[in-house]
Amino acid sequence: MTVQRFWSKLSGFVLLACMLAGCGVQASYMQGWDPVEDITNRWTSGTINTDKLSDDERNVFEEFGTPDVLRFFRDVESRRPVYEWIYMEPFRAVWFMDGTQVDYVMVDTNASRQATAAREALARKLRTGGVLAGTIASVAAGTLSLLNE
């Protein structure tokens, strides 16, 4: 495989991953929702596919209609998906965890499925790996330059 072909495949994979990450947290019942620019995982101006709603979601939908805003979070402890349906007039917020309406839930705006400790451990490993790779590259470059002299 040529270097150019490798980079082409890698670029395509990264592009695909980025596209999937942008829409991966939308609920299956969301149709045509527009993302809000400055707030991650927040959508407006869409419709709801009622066939894909849970019983709790359907009850809220029948009582209040389509929400003005939808937000996605993760539960702090279990990392299960949490959706907030926001109605502006009159203001009310309804929370759903796995399709079940909940009165109280501690949420995290980070959409990662990994717990905070796991994300921090991964970040430490990536920093350590980067430092190690930089050190090895420096030693290799120095060795090659000495051998070429």
N, C-alpha and C positions, 0 to 999 in steps of 0.2 A: 504494500500500500504506500503510495507516495505521500509525502508530507502535506502537499496541497489537498489531497483527497481526505487525509486524516482531519485537517483543520476544517474542511468543508463539512464533514460529518459531525464533528464536535460542535460547530456553530449551529447546525441544524438541530442537534439534540438540545442545546442550551436554549435556543429560540422556542422549541416545542415545550420544554419544561417551564419557561417563563409564561407562555400563553396558558398552559394548564394551571399554573399556580394562581393566575389572576382570576380564574373563574371557578376554581375547585371548591371554594367554600360557600358558593351559592346553594341554597336549598333546592331540592328537585322540583318544588312547587313554584319557584320563581320564574316568571317569563317576562323578558324584555326590560329588566331592571337596569337602570343606569348607575354606574359607580359614581360616588361623590369624590371629587378630585383630592381634596385636602384631608379626607378622613378615610382611613383604610377600612375595608370590609363593611362599607355602608352604601346602601343603594336606595334610589328613589324612582318614582314614576314607572312602575311596572304593574303587571297583573298577576293574579294567583291562580294556579291550576288546582281547582278544588278537588279533583280526583286524587291528588297526591298528598292531601292534608291528613294528619292524624285526627282522631276524634276531638281532642282538646283544641287543636288548631282550627278545625272546622267550626266548633262551637263559637270561638272568638270571632272567626270570620263572619259567621252568620249574624252575630250580634253587632259588630262594629264595622264590618266591611273590610275593604282592602286597606292595609296600613299605608301611611304616608311615607314612612321610612322603615327599612329593615337593616338591622345590624347583626354581625356575626362575632361571637366571642368563643372562648373555650373556658370550661369550668376549671378553676385553679387547681383543684386536687385531682380530679379524674381525667381532665383534658377532653371530656366529652363536649360535643358541639352544643352551643347555646345561641339561640336567635332571639333578638328583641324586636318586637313589632311596636312601632311608635306611631301613635295617632296624635295629630297636632290640635284639632278642634273638636271637642275639648281635649286637652293634653292627657294622654294616658300611655303607659308603657306596659306591654304584656311580654313575659319571658317564657320561653320554651326550651327545655333540655330534652333532647332526643324525642321531640314531638309532644312531650308532656308539659302542661302548664305548671310553672313553679312560681311561688310567691317571693322566694329569696334564693339568690345564687351568687356566689363569689366568682367573678369572671376575670379573665385575663385578655387583654387586647391582642396579645401575640397569638396568631392563628396556628402556630406549630403544635403538632400532636405530642411533642416531647415536653416533659415537665421542665421547669426552670433549671433544676439541678442538672438534668441531662444536657440541656442546651449550654449551660455554663461549662460542663465537663468537655463537651465537643469543642467549644471555643478555645479552651485551654489546650486541647490536643492539637487543634489546627495551628495555634500560635507556636507551640513547641515543634510541630512538624515543619512549619515554615522556617523557624530559626535553624533547625537541624539541616533542612535542605539548603538553605543559604550558606551554612558553614561548609557543607560537603561541596557545593558548587565552587566556593571560594578556594578551598584546598585543591580541588581538581584543576581549576583554572591556573592557580599558582604552580602546580606540578607540571602542567602542560607547557606553561611559559618557560619554566626552567629547563625542561627537556628539549625545547626548540632552540635554546641558546647554544 
